[in-house]
Amino acid sequence: MLKDSVVLTGKLLIQKYNENKELIYSEEFNNLIVTLGKNFIASRLASNTLDVMNYMAIGSSSTTADSTQIQLFNELARVSLSTATVSGTSAVFTATFGNGVGTGSITEAGIFNESSSTLLTLNAATAVGGSNNEITISSHGLNTGDQIAYSAGGGTAIGGLSEGGIYYVIKVDGDNIKLADTYADAGSNTALTITPGSGINHTIRHGYMLARTTFPVISKSSSETIAIQWVVSVG
């Protein structure tokens, strides 16, 4: 029997520069590929339904990296990647946090596919409108066209939605949304017909994290720059 093992690994090089653009710190760290990162890769293999990894973030929490995490614990700044390239079986991501961006005590970093991360929890029996196909979530922070992943959280799925399904937001107001099958449907206000489910731990997640790492404190002043080169390898 043919057996093979595919493992995702990663490491990042963090460098800090002073206001004169002189290198004053450089160190390499290993990272953890989070579960959502593996889910993201599987989704891209099957359907390309999720946006590619385009963002990197830094934060100030020293909580140990865990495979189940979906975001940084205390994010200070998130920026668009400077470059994202493929070399053999490795993807190389680079980003720069310049003057005044993400200042303070930096202890964590992550790679994301969205400009922000949101995890919303709802009661599927009370939050789903009967005739207007709306989902009520106070101060949801989502916008029309945002791509989300839905989970029933162990309960009975909301009628019209599937476990792990990818949908697009139609923003009704700051406390209510509808969901659409495609980005185009969201733009044309063509909502899915939904009915209440059961359970209080249903979730709507906006944004996937590929990898996270923690490291000893790196102090960043407003005049300093941090550059990160992050390599994720399959092998």
N, C-alpha and C positions, 0 to 999 in steps of 0.2 A: 504494500500500500504506500502510495506517495504521500509524504507528509511535509508540510511547509509551515513556517511560522512567520507572521508579519507583525512586526513590533514598531510602534511609533516612538521615537526618541527626540530629544531636543536639547539645545544649549544656546546660551546667549552671551554676547560680549557687550559689556556696559563700559562706556568711556565718558569721562566728564572733562569739560574744557572751561577754563576761566574766561573772564571778559576780554582777554587778549587772544583768545582762541588757542591757548597753549594747553596741551594734554596734561591733566593733573591727577587723573585716576583711570585705571583700566583693570578690569577683572572679568573672568568668565565663570558662568554658573550653568548647572544643569537645570532643566525645567520639567514640569509634570504635564503630560498630555491629559486634559480633562475629558470626562465621559462625553460631554457635549461636543468636544472636538472630534471624537470618534464618530458620533452621530452625524456630525456635519459632513465628514468625509464619506460616510456611507450614503448620505443623501445626494451628495454631488456625483457619486458613482452611478446612482440610479436615475436621477432626474434633473440635476442642476437647479433644484427649486430654491436653494439658499444662496444668498449673495456671497461672493468670494471674500476671503479674509483681506480687509482693507485698512484696519485700524490697530493701533497699539496704545496701551494705557499704562500709566504708572500710578501707584498709590502708596499709602502710609501704614497699612496694616501688616503686622508680623505674624498673623494667624497662619499656621502651617498649611501649605497647599494641599488640597484634597481633590480627588478625581471627580467628585460630584459637584464641584462648584460651577456656577454659571457666570460669576462676575467677580471683580475685585471687591474686597471688603470695605476699603475706604479710598475710592478712586479720586485722584487729584487732577488728572488731565488725561484726555484721550485725543490723539492726533491721527491724521491720515498717514498711511505708510509712505515713505519716500520712494521705496522700490519694493517689488515682490517678484522674485525670479526663481526659476527652477534650474537646478544643476544635478543631472542624473536623477537619483531618487530623493533629493533634498529640495526643500523650498527655503529660500533665504529672504527674510523680511527685514527691512531697515526702517528706522524712524528717528526723528530728532525732536527733542523737547527743548526749545530755545529759550531766550531771555523771557523771564516772567511766566513761563509755562510749567506748571507742576512743581512749584517751589515748596521747600520744607524737607522733612525727613522721608526719603524714598526707601521703601522696603519691599515692594511687590510690583510685578508687571504682568501684563497679559496681552494676548492677541485676539482680536474680535472681527466679526463680519459686519457690524453695524456701528454707527456713530454714537449710540447709547444702548444701555442694557436695561430691560425692565422685566420683572417677574410679578404678575398680578394673580391673586388668589380670589376665588369667588364661590359662592353657594349656588350651585346650578339650579336649585329649586326656586330660589327667590330672586336671583339676579337676571333671569331670562324673561323678557317680555312675552306675553301670550300672542298678541296679534301684530306687533310692530317689529318683530325680529331683532329687538335691541337687547344688548347685554349692559347692565348697569354696574359700573365699577367707579366709585368715587375718585376723582382726581387721577384718572388713568394715565394721562401724559402721552397718549398715542395720537398719531396723526393719520389722515387718510393716505392710504398707500403703504403704510408700514406692514412689513411681513411678520407674521407671528406663528408660533407653534402651539398647538392646543393639547392639553392632557386632561383626562377625566379624574386624575388623582386617586384612582381606586374606586370611584363611584360609577354611576351609570352615565354614559356620555350624553351630552346635550344632543337632542335630536337634530340631524342634519350635519353634525360634525363627527369626525373620526379621531380615535386616539392617535396622537402624534401627527395629526394633519396640519398642513401648512395653509394658512389663509391670509387674507389682506384686509386691513382695517378700513372701515368707513366711519369717520368721526362724526357723530351726531352733535355732541357738545362735550364739555369737560368731564362729564360723568357717565356718558353713554356712547356705545359704539355698535356698529353692525359689522358683519364679516362677509367677505366676498371670496369667490373661488380664485380669481385672478386679479392682478394689478389693474388691468383694463376695466374689469367689472367694478372694482373699488372706485376708480375714477369716474365711472358713469353711474354710480350709486345703485348698482345692481346687487342687492344683498341676498345672501342665502336665507332660506326659510328654516328657522330653528324653533325647537320646542324645549321646555325645561327638562333637565336631567335630575339626578339625585347625588347628594354628597356635597360636602363643604370645602373640599380641597382641590377643586378644579383649578387649573392654571392656564394662563396665557403668557407666553414668553416671547419677548422681542429681543433678538440678538443672541448669537452663539459665541462661546469662547473656545478657542482651539487649545490654548496652553496658558499655564500660570506658573510663576515662580516667586519665591521669597528669597531675600538676601540680607546681609548686614546693612545697617543704616548707611545710606549715601545722602549726605546733606547737600541740598541744591539751593543756592541763593538766586535772587532774581536776575543777576547778571551772568549766571553760569548756564552752560548747555550740556545736556546729556544726550548722547547718541547710542542707540542700541542696534546691534546686528543679531538677529534671532534665526537660528537654523533648525528646521523641523525635518527629520529624516524618516524614511520608511525603509526598514531592512531587518 
